[in-house]
Amino acid sequence: MISLDGVMQAPGGPKEDKSDGFKYGGWTAPYGDEAYSKAVKNEIQPADYLLGRKTFEIWEDYWPKNAAFWPGINEGNKYVLSKTRKKSDWKNSIFIKNLAEIKKLKETEGLDIQV
């Protein structure tokens, strides 16, 4: 069993994804300030995204309605590693099934892929 004590799940709220015994949820949101917001805005340049299914499911309802904070999030490709999901109404969502597909993705030209 892998220990999750060193995992930082963020920003979210304290009840965000407490599955599989992860007791902390998202906890960084209350510690954000203006300097943090400016730093984050500098980091959120256009990119494609590799997401796990659970993160994707949190994001797919939130970001289409709140894109002003993260310009480009809805335009970037969202590659989602999932054995159970096959489609989403969130535009540019692409579901992949295995690590071989991730390896192929890494070899393609295009935007940076953020994990």
Order of alpha helices (4+ residues) and beta strands (2+ residues): alpha-beta-alpha-beta-beta-alpha-beta
